[in-house]
Amino acid sequence: MSAGSTDSPDGRMPAADAPTAPGALPRGVVVLLGTAGAVVTAAGIRSFAEIVGPVFLALVLTIAVSPLRRLLLRRGVKGWLAGLIALVVVNAFLLGVAAMLAFSVAELAGLLPTYQDKFAELVADARGWLAGLGVGQEQLEAVLQKFDLGKFFDILQGWLSGLLGIFSVLAFIVAVLFFMGIDAVDFPGRLRQAAQVKPDVIAALTGFTRGTTRYLIVSTVFGVIVAAFDVAVLYLLDIPLPWLWGLLALITNYIPNVGFFIGVIPPALLALLDQGWGALLWVIVLYSVINFIIQSIIQPKVVGDTVGLSTTLTFLSLVFWAWLLGPLGAVLAIPLSLLVKALLLDAAPSTHWLAGLIAGGPLPEQAPPAARAEPPPDEVAAEQAEQAGHVG
Protein backbone atom coordinates (compact mmCIF):
# COMPACT_ATOMS: atom_id res chain seq x y z
CA MET A 1 0.00 0.00 0.00
CA SER A 2 1.44 3.41 -0.93
CA ALA A 3 2.00 6.16 1.58
CA GLY A 4 -0.59 8.40 -0.09
CA SER A 5 -3.24 5.72 -0.21
CA THR A 6 -6.55 6.58 1.51
CA ASP A 7 -7.55 2.97 2.02
CA SER A 8 -8.30 1.80 5.55
CA PRO A 9 -6.11 -0.90 7.17
CA ASP A 10 -8.61 -3.61 6.29
CA GLY A 11 -8.47 -2.63 2.64
CA ARG A 12 -11.91 -1.04 2.50
CA MET A 13 -12.50 2.48 1.32
CA PRO A 14 -13.43 4.97 4.11
CA ALA A 15 -17.14 5.79 4.40
CA ALA A 16 -16.55 9.44 3.47
CA ASP A 17 -15.03 8.39 0.12
CA ALA A 18 -17.45 5.56 -0.58
CA PRO A 19 -18.90 5.77 -4.07
CA THR A 20 -22.51 6.79 -4.46
CA ALA A 21 -24.84 3.94 -5.26
CA PRO A 22 -25.73 3.69 -8.95
CA GLY A 23 -28.85 5.67 -9.76
CA ALA A 24 -28.90 7.47 -6.40
CA LEU A 25 -29.91 11.13 -6.46
CA PRO A 26 -27.59 13.82 -5.08
CA ARG A 27 -28.35 14.83 -1.49
CA GLY A 28 -29.36 18.35 -2.55
CA VAL A 29 -31.95 16.99 -4.94
CA VAL A 30 -33.29 14.66 -2.23
CA VAL A 31 -33.63 17.62 0.16
CA LEU A 32 -35.45 19.70 -2.46
CA LEU A 33 -37.82 16.85 -3.32
CA GLY A 34 -38.48 16.20 0.37
CA THR A 35 -39.23 19.88 0.96
CA ALA A 36 -41.57 19.98 -2.03
CA GLY A 37 -43.33 16.87 -0.76
CA ALA A 38 -43.70 18.43 2.70
CA VAL A 39 -45.22 21.58 1.19
CA VAL A 40 -47.70 19.56 -0.89
CA THR A 41 -48.58 17.43 2.14
CA ALA A 42 -49.13 20.51 4.31
CA ALA A 43 -51.36 22.06 1.65
CA GLY A 44 -53.38 18.86 1.45
CA ILE A 45 -53.76 18.66 5.23
CA ARG A 46 -54.89 22.28 5.36
CA SER A 47 -57.45 21.63 2.65
CA PHE A 48 -58.90 18.77 4.72
CA ALA A 49 -58.35 20.37 8.13
CA GLU A 50 -62.00 19.89 9.09
CA ILE A 51 -61.50 16.13 8.79
CA VAL A 52 -57.85 15.72 9.80
CA GLY A 53 -58.25 17.72 13.03
CA PRO A 54 -61.19 15.74 14.48
CA VAL A 55 -59.67 12.41 13.41
CA PHE A 56 -56.38 13.18 15.14
CA LEU A 57 -58.29 14.43 18.19
CA ALA A 58 -60.07 11.07 18.31
CA LEU A 59 -56.71 9.29 18.02
CA VAL A 60 -55.21 11.35 20.85
CA LEU A 61 -58.23 10.69 23.08
CA THR A 62 -57.99 6.97 22.33
CA ILE A 63 -54.30 7.04 23.29
CA ALA A 64 -55.07 9.08 26.42
CA VAL A 65 -57.56 6.52 27.73
CA SER A 66 -55.38 3.49 26.91
CA PRO A 67 -53.79 3.36 30.42
CA LEU A 68 -57.27 2.90 31.89
CA ARG A 69 -57.95 0.03 29.52
CA ARG A 70 -54.64 -1.67 30.41
CA LEU A 71 -55.33 -1.16 34.12
CA LEU A 72 -58.71 -2.86 33.78
CA LEU A 73 -57.13 -5.74 31.89
CA ARG A 74 -54.56 -6.24 34.65
CA ARG A 75 -57.43 -6.34 37.14
CA GLY A 76 -58.96 -9.26 35.26
CA VAL A 77 -61.65 -7.41 33.31
CA LYS A 78 -62.48 -8.98 29.96
CA GLY A 79 -61.03 -7.28 26.90
CA TRP A 80 -64.33 -6.22 25.34
CA LEU A 81 -65.60 -4.83 28.66
CA ALA A 82 -62.37 -2.90 29.31
CA GLY A 83 -62.63 -1.38 25.83
CA LEU A 84 -66.29 -0.45 26.42
CA ILE A 85 -65.52 1.23 29.76
CA ALA A 86 -62.64 3.20 28.22
CA LEU A 87 -64.93 4.26 25.36
CA VAL A 88 -67.64 5.45 27.76
CA VAL A 89 -65.12 7.43 29.82
CA VAL A 90 -63.57 9.22 26.86
CA ASN A 91 -66.97 10.07 25.35
CA ALA A 92 -68.24 11.36 28.70
CA PHE A 93 -65.18 13.61 28.93
CA LEU A 94 -65.63 14.89 25.38
CA LEU A 95 -69.34 15.58 25.78
CA GLY A 96 -68.80 17.23 29.18
CA VAL A 97 -66.19 19.63 27.83
CA ALA A 98 -68.39 20.44 24.83
CA ALA A 99 -71.40 21.16 27.03
CA MET A 100 -69.43 23.35 29.46
CA LEU A 101 -67.81 25.29 26.63
CA ALA A 102 -71.11 25.86 24.81
CA PHE A 103 -72.89 27.01 27.96
CA SER A 104 -70.06 29.34 28.97
CA VAL A 105 -69.75 30.94 25.54
CA ALA A 106 -73.51 31.59 25.53
CA GLU A 107 -73.23 33.26 28.95
CA LEU A 108 -70.29 35.38 27.75
CA ALA A 109 -72.25 36.53 24.70
CA GLY A 110 -75.08 37.68 26.95
CA LEU A 111 -72.79 39.41 29.44
CA LEU A 112 -70.64 41.51 27.10
CA PRO A 113 -73.29 44.07 26.03
CA THR A 114 -73.70 45.12 29.68
CA TYR A 115 -70.16 46.51 29.73
CA GLN A 116 -70.49 48.95 26.83
CA ASP A 117 -70.98 51.95 29.15
CA LYS A 118 -68.05 50.91 31.35
CA PHE A 119 -65.86 50.55 28.28
CA ALA A 120 -66.84 54.03 27.06
CA GLU A 121 -65.94 55.41 30.49
CA LEU A 122 -62.50 53.74 30.35
CA VAL A 123 -61.92 55.16 26.88
CA ALA A 124 -62.80 58.66 28.12
CA ASP A 125 -60.41 58.28 31.07
CA ALA A 126 -57.64 57.11 28.75
CA ARG A 127 -58.27 60.06 26.45
CA GLY A 128 -57.98 62.52 29.32
CA TRP A 129 -54.78 60.84 30.59
CA LEU A 130 -53.16 60.93 27.15
CA ALA A 131 -54.23 64.54 26.62
CA GLY A 132 -52.58 65.42 29.91
CA LEU A 133 -49.34 63.96 28.51
CA GLY A 134 -49.55 66.31 25.55
CA VAL A 135 -50.85 63.88 22.93
CA GLY A 136 -52.76 65.74 20.18
CA GLN A 137 -56.46 65.23 19.50
CA GLU A 138 -55.91 63.71 16.06
CA GLN A 139 -53.39 61.27 17.45
CA LEU A 140 -55.82 60.39 20.25
CA GLU A 141 -58.58 59.63 17.79
CA ALA A 142 -56.25 57.50 15.65
CA VAL A 143 -55.13 55.47 18.67
CA LEU A 144 -58.51 55.08 20.36
CA GLN A 145 -60.21 53.98 17.17
CA LYS A 146 -58.07 50.86 17.30
CA PHE A 147 -59.41 49.93 20.73
CA ASP A 148 -62.85 48.50 20.27
CA LEU A 149 -64.36 46.26 22.93
CA GLY A 150 -66.59 44.62 20.39
CA LYS A 151 -63.70 43.75 18.09
CA PHE A 152 -61.62 42.26 20.89
CA PHE A 153 -64.38 40.08 22.24
CA ASP A 154 -65.34 39.13 18.70
CA ILE A 155 -61.81 37.74 18.40
CA LEU A 156 -62.17 35.95 21.74
CA GLN A 157 -65.57 34.53 20.82
CA GLY A 158 -64.19 33.51 17.43
CA TRP A 159 -61.35 31.60 19.13
CA LEU A 160 -63.69 29.90 21.56
CA SER A 161 -66.16 29.22 18.78
CA GLY A 162 -63.32 27.68 16.79
CA LEU A 163 -62.81 25.21 19.60
CA LEU A 164 -66.56 24.78 19.88
CA GLY A 165 -66.70 24.22 16.14
CA ILE A 166 -64.75 21.03 16.67
CA PHE A 167 -67.65 19.80 18.75
CA SER A 168 -70.09 20.73 15.99
CA VAL A 169 -68.86 17.55 14.28
CA LEU A 170 -69.31 15.71 17.55
CA ALA A 171 -71.18 12.85 15.92
CA PHE A 172 -68.27 12.29 13.56
CA ILE A 173 -65.72 12.35 16.41
CA VAL A 174 -67.82 9.97 18.52
CA ALA A 175 -68.13 7.59 15.56
CA VAL A 176 -64.37 7.65 14.96
CA LEU A 177 -63.77 7.12 18.69
CA PHE A 178 -66.10 4.12 18.63
CA PHE A 179 -64.26 2.39 15.80
CA MET A 180 -60.84 3.29 17.21
CA GLY A 181 -61.93 1.94 20.58
CA ILE A 182 -62.90 -1.35 18.98
CA ASP A 183 -59.59 -1.61 17.12
CA ALA A 184 -57.60 -0.65 20.23
CA VAL A 185 -58.56 -3.93 21.92
CA ASP A 186 -56.59 -6.04 19.41
CA PHE A 187 -54.03 -3.42 18.39
CA PRO A 188 -51.19 -4.38 20.82
CA GLY A 189 -51.14 -7.89 19.34
CA ARG A 190 -50.99 -6.47 15.82
CA LEU A 191 -48.09 -4.25 16.81
CA ARG A 192 -46.14 -7.22 18.16
CA GLN A 193 -46.64 -9.09 14.90
CA ALA A 194 -45.62 -6.08 12.81
CA ALA A 195 -42.53 -5.53 15.00
CA GLN A 196 -41.11 -8.81 13.73
CA VAL A 197 -40.92 -7.32 10.24
CA LYS A 198 -40.38 -3.59 10.88
CA PRO A 199 -38.95 -3.25 14.40
CA ASP A 200 -37.73 0.35 13.98
CA VAL A 201 -41.05 1.62 12.64
CA ILE A 202 -43.05 -0.08 15.39
CA ALA A 203 -40.56 1.13 18.01
CA ALA A 204 -41.06 4.70 16.73
CA LEU A 205 -44.86 4.42 16.86
CA THR A 206 -44.70 2.85 20.32
CA GLY A 207 -42.47 5.71 21.47
CA PHE A 208 -44.97 8.20 20.06
CA THR A 209 -47.80 6.51 21.96
CA ARG A 210 -45.91 6.42 25.25
CA GLY A 211 -44.69 10.00 24.94
CA THR A 212 -48.15 11.27 24.01
CA THR A 213 -49.78 9.35 26.86
CA ARG A 214 -47.40 10.71 29.46
CA TYR A 215 -47.62 14.23 28.06
CA LEU A 216 -51.43 14.16 28.10
CA ILE A 217 -51.65 12.73 31.61
CA VAL A 218 -49.19 15.20 33.09
CA SER A 219 -50.65 18.18 31.20
CA THR A 220 -54.18 17.23 32.23
CA VAL A 221 -53.30 16.76 35.91
CA PHE A 222 -51.44 20.06 36.12
CA GLY A 223 -54.05 21.78 33.96
CA VAL A 224 -56.79 20.73 36.39
CA ILE A 225 -54.68 21.95 39.34
CA VAL A 226 -54.00 25.31 37.68
CA ALA A 227 -57.66 25.67 36.65
CA ALA A 228 -58.82 24.94 40.22
CA PHE A 229 -56.52 27.63 41.64
CA ASP A 230 -57.57 30.09 38.93
CA VAL A 231 -61.26 29.50 39.60
CA ALA A 232 -60.66 30.00 43.34
CA VAL A 233 -58.85 33.27 42.65
CA LEU A 234 -61.64 34.51 40.38
CA TYR A 235 -64.28 33.58 42.95
CA LEU A 236 -62.26 35.40 45.61
CA LEU A 237 -62.07 38.52 43.43
CA ASP A 238 -65.74 38.13 42.36
CA ILE A 239 -64.91 38.07 38.63
CA PRO A 240 -67.81 36.95 36.38
CA LEU A 241 -67.79 33.54 34.66
CA PRO A 242 -65.01 31.94 36.74
CA TRP A 243 -65.77 28.45 35.44
CA LEU A 244 -65.38 29.56 31.82
CA TRP A 245 -61.94 31.02 32.58
CA GLY A 246 -61.01 27.89 34.53
CA LEU A 247 -61.95 25.75 31.54
CA LEU A 248 -59.96 28.09 29.31
CA ALA A 249 -56.94 27.70 31.65
CA LEU A 250 -57.25 23.91 31.39
CA ILE A 251 -57.42 23.98 27.58
CA THR A 252 -54.58 26.48 27.19
CA ASN A 253 -52.35 24.34 29.41
CA TYR A 254 -51.99 22.08 26.37
CA ILE A 255 -50.72 25.01 24.29
CA PRO A 256 -46.94 25.31 24.76
CA ASN A 257 -45.15 28.59 25.47
CA VAL A 258 -48.07 31.00 24.97
CA GLY A 259 -50.96 29.13 26.60
CA PHE A 260 -50.69 31.10 29.85
CA PHE A 261 -51.01 34.45 28.07
CA ILE A 262 -54.05 33.26 26.13
CA GLY A 263 -55.63 32.09 29.37
CA VAL A 264 -54.99 35.22 31.45
CA ILE A 265 -55.93 38.03 29.05
CA PRO A 266 -59.74 37.45 28.87
CA PRO A 267 -60.40 37.24 32.65
CA ALA A 268 -58.02 40.16 33.28
CA LEU A 269 -59.86 42.39 30.81
CA LEU A 270 -63.23 41.29 32.17
CA ALA A 271 -61.97 42.17 35.66
CA LEU A 272 -61.03 45.62 34.34
CA LEU A 273 -64.51 46.16 32.92
CA ASP A 274 -66.24 44.78 35.98
CA GLN A 275 -64.22 46.31 38.85
CA GLY A 276 -61.45 48.52 37.47
CA TRP A 277 -57.65 48.56 37.26
CA GLY A 278 -57.10 47.10 40.72
CA ALA A 279 -58.95 43.89 39.88
CA LEU A 280 -57.05 43.60 36.59
CA LEU A 281 -53.70 43.82 38.40
CA TRP A 282 -54.76 41.28 41.03
CA VAL A 283 -55.82 38.78 38.35
CA ILE A 284 -52.54 39.18 36.46
CA VAL A 285 -50.40 38.94 39.60
CA LEU A 286 -52.17 35.91 41.07
CA TYR A 287 -52.35 34.11 37.73
CA SER A 288 -48.62 34.76 37.23
CA VAL A 289 -47.73 33.40 40.68
CA ILE A 290 -49.79 30.24 40.09
CA ASN A 291 -48.31 29.80 36.62
CA PHE A 292 -44.74 30.34 37.83
CA ILE A 293 -44.96 27.86 40.70
CA ILE A 294 -46.93 25.10 39.00
CA GLN A 295 -46.29 25.40 35.27
CA SER A 296 -42.77 26.82 35.29
CA ILE A 297 -41.18 24.99 38.25
CA ILE A 298 -43.09 21.81 39.13
CA GLN A 299 -44.57 20.68 35.81
CA PRO A 300 -41.34 20.73 33.72
CA LYS A 301 -39.58 18.59 36.34
CA VAL A 302 -42.35 16.01 36.19
CA VAL A 303 -42.59 16.01 32.40
CA GLY A 304 -38.80 15.89 32.04
CA ASP A 305 -37.58 15.19 28.53
CA THR A 306 -40.66 13.23 27.48
CA VAL A 307 -41.47 15.50 24.58
CA GLY A 308 -37.93 15.45 23.19
CA LEU A 309 -38.33 18.80 21.40
CA SER A 310 -36.32 21.95 21.95
CA THR A 311 -38.03 25.12 23.15
CA THR A 312 -37.60 26.81 19.78
CA LEU A 313 -38.96 23.85 17.85
CA THR A 314 -41.89 23.57 20.28
CA PHE A 315 -42.84 27.19 19.66
CA LEU A 316 -42.44 26.87 15.88
CA SER A 317 -44.54 23.70 15.89
CA LEU A 318 -47.24 25.60 17.77
CA VAL A 319 -47.26 28.32 15.10
CA PHE A 320 -47.22 25.79 12.26
CA TRP A 321 -50.01 23.53 13.52
CA ALA A 322 -52.18 26.48 14.55
CA TRP A 323 -51.83 27.84 11.02
CA LEU A 324 -52.53 24.42 9.52
CA LEU A 325 -55.48 23.24 11.67
CA GLY A 326 -56.64 26.36 13.54
CA PRO A 327 -57.27 26.44 17.31
CA LEU A 328 -57.35 22.65 17.51
CA GLY A 329 -53.89 22.56 15.96
CA ALA A 330 -52.58 24.78 18.74
CA VAL A 331 -54.00 22.45 21.40
CA LEU A 332 -52.66 19.32 19.66
CA ALA A 333 -49.33 20.83 18.56
CA ILE A 334 -47.15 18.61 20.77
CA PRO A 335 -48.81 15.25 19.90
CA LEU A 336 -48.79 16.20 16.21
CA SER A 337 -45.09 17.07 16.35
CA LEU A 338 -44.34 13.82 18.20
CA LEU A 339 -46.10 11.86 15.45
CA VAL A 340 -44.15 13.63 12.69
CA LYS A 341 -40.91 13.07 14.62
CA ALA A 342 -41.71 9.37 15.02
CA LEU A 343 -42.52 8.88 11.33
CA LEU A 344 -39.70 10.96 9.84
CA LEU A 345 -36.83 10.54 12.33
CA ASP A 346 -37.36 7.71 14.81
CA ALA A 347 -38.62 5.17 12.26
CA ALA A 348 -35.35 5.03 10.31
CA PRO A 349 -31.96 4.23 11.89
CA SER A 350 -30.24 6.54 9.39
CA THR A 351 -32.06 9.59 10.81
CA HIS A 352 -31.72 8.84 14.54
CA TRP A 353 -28.84 11.32 14.76
CA LEU A 354 -31.24 14.17 13.91
CA ALA A 355 -33.15 13.57 17.15
CA GLY A 356 -30.17 14.94 19.08
CA LEU A 357 -30.34 18.20 17.13
CA ILE A 358 -33.99 18.89 17.93
CA ALA A 359 -34.13 17.50 21.46
CA GLY A 360 -34.66 19.77 24.43
CA GLY A 361 -32.23 17.88 26.66
CA PRO A 362 -29.69 15.05 26.72
CA LEU A 363 -30.80 11.92 24.94
CA PRO A 364 -30.76 8.50 26.59
CA GLU A 365 -28.67 5.70 25.14
CA GLN A 366 -30.37 4.10 22.19
CA ALA A 367 -31.28 0.45 22.64
CA PRO A 368 -30.94 -2.02 19.77
CA PRO A 369 -33.97 -2.03 17.44
CA ALA A 370 -35.24 -5.39 18.67
CA ALA A 371 -35.03 -4.27 22.28
CA ARG A 372 -36.80 -1.02 21.53
CA ALA A 373 -39.59 -2.78 19.69
CA GLU A 374 -40.17 -5.19 22.56
CA PRO A 375 -43.01 -3.81 24.74
CA PRO A 376 -42.51 -3.60 28.50
CA PRO A 377 -43.70 -6.43 30.74
CA ASP A 378 -46.86 -4.60 31.78
CA GLU A 379 -48.00 -4.31 28.16
CA VAL A 380 -47.22 -7.98 27.56
CA ALA A 381 -49.36 -8.84 30.59
CA ALA A 382 -52.08 -6.54 29.31
CA GLU A 383 -52.06 -8.26 25.94
CA GLN A 384 -52.25 -11.68 27.58
CA ALA A 385 -55.17 -10.43 29.66
CA GLU A 386 -56.85 -9.19 26.48
CA GLN A 387 -56.48 -12.55 24.83
CA ALA A 388 -57.85 -14.26 27.93
CA GLY A 389 -60.75 -11.78 27.90
CA HIS A 390 -61.57 -12.64 24.28
CA VAL A 391 -61.42 -16.33 25.03
CA GLY A 392 -63.69 -15.77 28.01
N, C-alpha and C positions, 0 to 999 in steps of 0.2 A: 504494500500500500504506500503511495507517495505521501510526502509530507504535506502537500497542499490538498490532499483528498478530504472531502467532507463526509465520507462514510463513517458510520458508527462502528465501534469495535466488533459488533456481531455481523458486520457486513451489510446491514440494512441502511437505507437512506433515512436521515432524520425526518421527523414528522413535518417540520417547517418547509422542507424541500421536496416533500412527497408530491408526485405528479397528480394533477387533477384528474379525476375519473373521466373516462371518455364520455362525451355528451353532456357533462355537468355544466350548468350555467355559472357565470362569474358571480361572486358574492354580491356585488353591487346590483346586478340584475335581479337576484333573488330578493334583496331588500326592497327594491322598487316594486316588484310584483307583489310581495307580501303587504307593502303599504297600500298599494292599489286595492288589493283584496280586502284589507281592513276597512278602507273607505267605503267600498261597495257594500260590505257587510253592515257597517254602521248605518248607511243610508237605508238599507233594507229593514233593519231593526226599527229605525225611526218611523218608517212608513207603516209598520205593523205594531207600533208601540202599544196600541190599545189591546192587542192580543198578547204580545210578549210580556208586558208588565204584569198583568194578572196571572199568567201562567207561571212566571218565575216567582211571584208572590205565593202561589199555591205550593210550588216546590219548596220554598223556604219554610213555609208553615209545616209542611210534611216532615222536613228535616228537623224542625224545632221540636216537634212532638215525638220524634223517634225515641228519645231516652225514656219517655213514659211507656211506650210500647215494649221496649226491652226490659224495663223494670217489671212490668206485668208478666212477661214471659218467664223471667227468673223466679217470680212468685208462684209459678205453676198455672197461670191462666192460659187457656187455649189460644192458639194463634189467631183464629178468626175473631174471638171475643176481645183480645188485646187490640187488634186493629180497629174494631168497632168503637171501643172506648176512646182510643186516641183520636179517631175521626170525630166523635161527638165533642170531645174537649176542644179540638182546634176550631170546629165550626161554631161552638158556643163563644169562644174568644172572638172570632171574626165578627159574628153577628152582634156581640156586645159592644165592641169598639165602634162598629158602624152605627148602631142605635145611639150611643152616647155622642158621637160626633155630629150626627144629624140633628139631634135635639139641641145640642149646644150652639151649633151654627144658626139654627132657627131663633134661639133666644138672643144671640148676638145681633142678628138682623133686626129684631124688634127693639133692642136697647139703644142702638146707635143714634136713631133720630132724636132721642131725648137729650143728646149732648150738643146739639147744634148751637144753642145759645151760649153754653159754656165755652165752646170752641171759638165763637165770635168774640167773646170777652177776652180769651187768651190772645187772640190775634190783635185786638185793640191794645192790650197791655204791651205786647211785643213791639207794636208800632210806636207807642210812646217811649219805650226804652231805647229803641234804635234812633228815634228822633233826638232824644237827649244826648246820644253819642255823636250827633252831627250828621247822620245819614240823611240824604236828600229825599224828598217826597217821591220823586220818580223812581229812585233806587228802592225805596220801601215798597212801592207798588209792585215792582218787578220781582222782588224777593218774596213778598207775601202771597203773590198769585200762585207761586209754586207750592205753597202749603195749603192743601185742601184736605180737610178731614174725610170727606167723601171718597176722594181718590185713594187715600191711604187705606181706608178700611175696605174699599173695593178690591185693592190688591190683597189684603189679608183674607177677605172672604173668597177671593179667587183661588188663593193658595189652599185654604181649607176645603173649598169646593172641589179643587183638583184631587185632594185626598179622598173626599167623599165620592168623587166621580168613579174612583176605583170600585167603590161599593155599589155603584149603579149597575155594574155587571156582576152583582153578587151571585146570581144564579149560575153564571158561567164559572166563577171561582169555586163555588160549592161543588159543582159537577166535576171540575178538574180535581179538586181535593178528594172527592169520593173515589175516583178511578185511581189516583195516586195512592190513596190509602189502601186500596185493594192490592195494588202491585207491590206496595211496601212490605207486605207480609212475606212474600217469597223472594224479595229482591236480594237480601244478604246471600242466599244460596246461589243466585245467579251471578253475583259478584265473585264468589269463590270459584265458580266454574270458569268465568271469564279470566280470572287472574292467572289461571294455568297457561293461557295463551298470551295475554298482554299484561304482564305483572306491573309494568311501569305505569300504564294508563290507569289500571284499576287502583294502584297505590295513590296516584294523583287524585282521582275522584274520591277515594276514601279519605284522603287528607283534606280535601275540600269540605266533605260532609262533617268531619270532626271539627275542623276550624270554624265552620259556620255554626254548628251546634253550640260550641262553647261561646262563641261571640254573641249569639242570640241570647243564651241563658244569662250570661254576665250582664249584657246590656239591658235585658229586661228587668233583672233583679235590681240593678242600680237605677234604672229608669223609674221603677216603681218607688224606690226609696226617695229619689229626688223629687218625684211628683208629689209624694205624701208630704214632704217638708214644704214644698212650694204651696200646696193647698192650705196647709196649716198657717203659713205666713200670710197668705191672701185673706184667709178667714180672720186672722188677728188684725189685719189692717182694714178689714171690711171692704175689700175690693170686689166688685160684681163678677159673677161667673167664675168662681174659683175652680170649679171642677173642669170647666173647659180648658183653663190655662194649665191645670194639672195634667190633663190628657195631652195637651200640646207639648208639655215638658217631657212626658213619656215618649211621645212619637219622635220629638227632635233629639232625644238621647241616642237614637240610631243614626243620626246625621253627624258625621265626623267633622271636627274642627269648628263649624259654624252653627251647630245645632243649638248651643246655649243662647247665642244672640237672637236666633229666630224665636226661641221660646220666651225670652225676657221682654222683648220690645212691645208686643201687644198688651200684656198686663200692665206694664209700666206706663204706657200711654193712656190706657183706660183709667189707671190710678190718677194720672194728671188731670184728666177730664172730670173725674168723679170727686176728687178731694184736693187737688192742687199739687204744687211742686214738691212739697214735703213728702207726700205719699209716693210720688214718682221716685224720689231719691231712696226712700226706705225699701221699695220693691227692688230697685237695682242693687242696693248694697246687700240686702239679705239674700237675694238670688245669687249674687256673686260669691258670697261666703259659702253658701251651700254648694255651689258648683265647684269652688276651689277645693273644698275639703273632700267632697265625694267623687266628683268627676275628674279632678286634676291630680289628686294624691292617692286615693284609695283604689279607684277603679283601674287605672293603668297598671298598678302592681298586681291586681288580680288577673287581669287580661293577659299581662305579660307580652310575649312575642307571638301570640296566637295568630294574629292577622298576618304578620310577615310582610308588611308593606311600610315603606318609609313615610314620614309625615308629609313630605312634598307629594309623593305619589298618591297618598290617601286623599289629600285635598284636590289634586287634579282629577282623580277618579270621581270624586263628588261632583265636580263641575261637569265632567263628561257625561256621567249617567243622568244627572239632572237635566242636561240639555237633550239627551237622547230619549228619556222616558218620562220627563216631567217630575212632579213632586215625588212620585213613587220611586223614581230612579235615585233621588237623593236619599230616601229612606233605605233603599236596598243597595246602596253604592258599594259597601264593603263585601257583602255576599257575591254580588256580581263580579267585582274585581277578583275575589278569590276563585271564582269559577273560571274566569279568563286566565288567571295565573296557572291554575291546575291544567287546563287544556293546552296552553301554549308553552309553558315552561316546565312544569313538574312531570308532564306525561312523557317527555323525551329525555333520555340521559344526556344527550348532546347539549341541551339547554339548561341543565341544572345549575351551571355556573352563573347564569343570569339572575338566579334567585338571590344570590349574595349582593348583587348591585341594587336591588330594589327593596331589600329587607330593611326593617326598622331597627334591627338589633343583631347580635351575633347569631349565626345559624348553628344548629346542632349538627353533630356528625351524621352524615348520610348512611343509612343502613343499606345493605345489598338489596336489589330489587325484590328478590323473593321474600326477604324478611319484611320489607315494607309492605308488600302486598298481603302478607299474612295478617288477618284480623286479630285483635287481642283476645285473650281467653274469655272475657265476658261476652264478646260478640259471638264467639263460637258456641258458648253455652246458650246464648239467646237463640241462635239458629237451631240448635238441637231441641230447645224447648218449643220452637215454632213447629219443627217437624213432628214432635210428639203431639202438639196441639192439633195438627192436621190429621194425624192418625187417629187421635181421640175423637 
